[in-house]
Amino acid sequence: WYYFFNYLYAIIVTIFAVAITLQLSRLVERLGEKEKK
């Protein structure tokens, strides 16, 4: 059970990391658009 929980935790952390990266990229795009205008 311990190994299964560890594996599940790793997956959750990875998903969070990907979500945060996507949000940051969107923020950067918005800032870039403001700079162009």
Jmol script that loads the backbone (N, CA, C; Angstrom):
load data "model"
ATOM      1  N   TRP A   1       0.822  -1.201   0.000  1.00  0.00           N
ATOM      2  CA  TRP A   1       0.000   0.000   0.000  1.00  0.00           C
ATOM      3  C   TRP A   1       0.867   1.267   0.000  1.00  0.00           C
ATOM      4  N   TYR A   2       1.968   1.203   0.718  1.00  0.00           N
ATOM      5  CA  TYR A   2       2.843   2.371   0.829  1.00  0.00           C
ATOM      6  C   TYR A   2       3.374   2.782  -0.541  1.00  0.00           C
ATOM      7  N   TYR A   3       3.797   1.790  -1.322  1.00  0.00           N
ATOM      8  CA  TYR A   3       4.345   2.092  -2.651  1.00  0.00           C
ATOM      9  C   TYR A   3       3.261   2.676  -3.562  1.00  0.00           C
ATOM     10  N   PHE A   4       2.049   2.145  -3.455  1.00  0.00           N
ATOM     11  CA  PHE A   4       0.935   2.631  -4.274  1.00  0.00           C
ATOM     12  C   PHE A   4       0.644   4.094  -3.952  1.00  0.00           C
ATOM     13  N   PHE A   5       0.627   4.433  -2.657  1.00  0.00           N
ATOM     14  CA  PHE A   5       0.358   5.809  -2.229  1.00  0.00           C
ATOM     15  C   PHE A   5       1.455   6.740  -2.721  1.00  0.00           C
ATOM     16  N   ASN A   6       2.691   6.270  -2.646  1.00  0.00           N
ATOM     17  CA  ASN A   6       3.838   7.065  -3.097  1.00  0.00           C
ATOM     18  C   ASN A   6       3.712   7.358  -4.596  1.00  0.00           C
ATOM     19  N   TYR A   7       3.308   6.334  -5.370  1.00  0.00           N
ATOM     20  CA  TYR A   7       3.140   6.468  -6.816  1.00  0.00           C
ATOM     21  C   TYR A   7       2.026   7.462  -7.125  1.00  0.00           C
ATOM     22  N   LEU A   8       0.910   7.342  -6.392  1.00  0.00           N
ATOM     23  CA  LEU A   8      -0.230   8.227  -6.594  1.00  0.00           C
ATOM     24  C   LEU A   8       0.156   9.673  -6.288  1.00  0.00           C
ATOM     25  N   TYR A   9       0.906   9.865  -5.209  1.00  0.00           N
ATOM     26  CA  TYR A   9       1.358  11.204  -4.812  1.00  0.00           C
ATOM     27  C   TYR A   9       2.225  11.822  -5.906  1.00  0.00           C
ATOM     28  N   ALA A  10       3.101  11.012  -6.491  1.00  0.00           N
ATOM     29  CA  ALA A  10       3.986  11.493  -7.553  1.00  0.00           C
ATOM     30  C   ALA A  10       3.168  11.959  -8.761  1.00  0.00           C
ATOM     31  N   ILE A  11       2.120  11.211  -9.097  1.00  0.00           N
ATOM     32  CA  ILE A  11       1.262  11.569 -10.233  1.00  0.00           C
ATOM     33  C   ILE A  11       0.554  12.898  -9.963  1.00  0.00           C
ATOM     34  N   ILE A  12       0.028  13.054  -8.739  1.00  0.00           N
ATOM     35  CA  ILE A  12      -0.685  14.279  -8.375  1.00  0.00           C
ATOM     36  C   ILE A  12       0.248  15.487  -8.460  1.00  0.00           C
ATOM     37  N   VAL A  13       1.466  15.326  -7.947  1.00  0.00           N
ATOM     38  CA  VAL A  13       2.447  16.417  -7.976  1.00  0.00           C
ATOM     39  C   VAL A  13       2.779  16.793  -9.420  1.00  0.00           C
ATOM     40  N   THR A  14       2.915  15.778 -10.279  1.00  0.00           N
ATOM     41  CA  THR A  14       3.233  16.024 -11.688  1.00  0.00           C
ATOM     42  C   THR A  14       2.106  16.806 -12.362  1.00  0.00           C
ATOM     43  N   ILE A  15       0.861  16.404 -12.086  1.00  0.00           N
ATOM     44  CA  ILE A  15      -0.295  17.081 -12.679  1.00  0.00           C
ATOM     45  C   ILE A  15      -0.340  18.546 -12.229  1.00  0.00           C
ATOM     46  N   PHE A  16      -0.070  18.770 -10.925  1.00  0.00           N
ATOM     47  CA  PHE A  16      -0.068  20.142 -10.407  1.00  0.00           C
ATOM     48  C   PHE A  16       1.019  20.962 -11.090  1.00  0.00           C
ATOM     49  N   ALA A  17       2.192  20.362 -11.267  1.00  0.00           N
ATOM     50  CA  ALA A  17       3.315  21.066 -11.893  1.00  0.00           C
ATOM     51  C   ALA A  17       2.955  21.466 -13.326  1.00  0.00           C
ATOM     52  N   VAL A  18       2.322  20.550 -14.054  1.00  0.00           N
ATOM     53  CA  VAL A  18       1.927  20.832 -15.436  1.00  0.00           C
ATOM     54  C   VAL A  18       0.882  21.954 -15.468  1.00  0.00           C
ATOM     55  N   ALA A  19      -0.088  21.884 -14.555  1.00  0.00           N
ATOM     56  CA  ALA A  19      -1.147  22.896 -14.507  1.00  0.00           C
ATOM     57  C   ALA A  19      -0.563  24.278 -14.214  1.00  0.00           C
ATOM     58  N   ILE A  20       0.370  24.337 -13.258  1.00  0.00           N
ATOM     59  CA  ILE A  20       1.004  25.615 -12.901  1.00  0.00           C
ATOM     60  C   ILE A  20       1.793  26.165 -14.088  1.00  0.00           C
ATOM     61  N   THR A  21       2.504  25.268 -14.799  1.00  0.00           N
ATOM     62  CA  THR A  21       3.298  25.692 -15.955  1.00  0.00           C
ATOM     63  C   THR A  21       2.395  26.276 -17.039  1.00  0.00           C
ATOM     64  N   LEU A  22       1.246  25.617 -17.274  1.00  0.00           N
ATOM     65  CA  LEU A  22       0.309  26.105 -18.285  1.00  0.00           C
ATOM     66  C   LEU A  22      -0.244  27.472 -17.899  1.00  0.00           C
ATOM     67  N   GLN A  23      -0.578  27.641 -16.614  1.00  0.00           N
ATOM     68  CA  GLN A  23      -1.105  28.926 -16.147  1.00  0.00           C
ATOM     69  C   GLN A  23      -0.067  30.024 -16.320  1.00  0.00           C
ATOM     70  N   LEU A  24       1.193  29.713 -16.003  1.00  0.00           N
ATOM     71  CA  LEU A  24       2.271  30.699 -16.133  1.00  0.00           C
ATOM     72  C   LEU A  24       2.465  31.091 -17.592  1.00  0.00           C
ATOM     73  N   SER A  25       2.404  30.101 -18.492  1.00  0.00           N
ATOM     74  CA  SER A  25       2.589  30.392 -19.917  1.00  0.00           C
ATOM     75  C   SER A  25       1.470  31.301 -20.425  1.00  0.00           C
ATOM     76  N   ARG A  26       0.247  31.074 -19.919  1.00  0.00           N
ATOM     77  CA  ARG A  26      -0.881  31.917 -20.327  1.00  0.00           C
ATOM     78  C   ARG A  26      -0.682  33.338 -19.822  1.00  0.00           C
ATOM     79  N   LEU A  27      -0.186  33.462 -18.584  1.00  0.00           N
ATOM     80  CA  LEU A  27       0.071  34.783 -18.004  1.00  0.00           C
ATOM     81  C   LEU A  27       1.117  35.526 -18.824  1.00  0.00           C
ATOM     82  N   VAL A  28       2.163  34.820 -19.222  1.00  0.00           N
ATOM     83  CA  VAL A  28       3.243  35.425 -20.008  1.00  0.00           C
ATOM     84  C   VAL A  28       2.697  35.903 -21.353  1.00  0.00           C
ATOM     85  N   GLU A  29       1.812  35.096 -21.956  1.00  0.00           N
ATOM     86  CA  GLU A  29       1.226  35.487 -23.240  1.00  0.00           C
ATOM     87  C   GLU A  29       0.401  36.765 -23.088  1.00  0.00           C
ATOM     88  N   ARG A  30      -0.367  36.857 -21.997  1.00  0.00           N
ATOM     89  CA  ARG A  30      -1.191  38.047 -21.761  1.00  0.00           C
ATOM     90  C   ARG A  30      -0.309  39.275 -21.575  1.00  0.00           C
ATOM     91  N   LEU A  31       0.766  39.117 -20.814  1.00  0.00           N
ATOM     92  CA  LEU A  31       1.686  40.234 -20.582  1.00  0.00           C
ATOM     93  C   LEU A  31       2.339  40.653 -21.899  1.00  0.00           C
ATOM     94  N   GLY A  32       2.679  39.670 -22.736  1.00  0.00           N
ATOM     95  CA  GLY A  32       3.293  39.961 -24.031  1.00  0.00           C
ATOM     96  C   GLY A  32       2.355  40.753 -24.921  1.00  0.00           C
ATOM     97  N   GLU A  33       1.068  40.395 -24.895  1.00  0.00           N
ATOM     98  CA  GLU A  33       0.083  41.119 -25.699  1.00  0.00           C
ATOM     99  C   GLU A  33      -0.042  42.564 -25.235  1.00  0.00           C
ATOM    100  N   LYS A  34      -0.001  42.776 -23.924  1.00  0.00           N
ATOM    101  CA  LYS A  34      -0.098  44.136 -23.381  1.00  0.00           C
ATOM    102  C   LYS A  34       1.109  44.963 -23.809  1.00  0.00           C
ATOM    103  N   GLU A  35       2.283  44.329 -23.828  1.00  0.00           N
ATOM    104  CA  GLU A  35       3.509  45.031 -24.228  1.00  0.00           C
ATOM    105  C   GLU A  35       3.425  45.452 -25.693  1.00  0.00           C
ATOM    106  N   LYS A  36       2.858  44.595 -26.551  1.00  0.00           N
ATOM    107  CA  LYS A  36       2.744  44.903 -27.978  1.00  0.00           C
ATOM    108  C   LYS A  36       1.839  46.109 -28.201  1.00  0.00           C
ATOM    109  N   LYS A  37       0.751  46.190 -27.425  1.00  0.00           N
ATOM    110  CA  LYS A  37      -0.191  47.307 -27.559  1.00  0.00           C
ATOM    111  C   LYS A  37       0.416  48.556 -26.929  1.00  0.00           C
TER     112      LYS A  37
END
end "model"
wireframe off; spacefill off
backbone 0.3
color backbone group
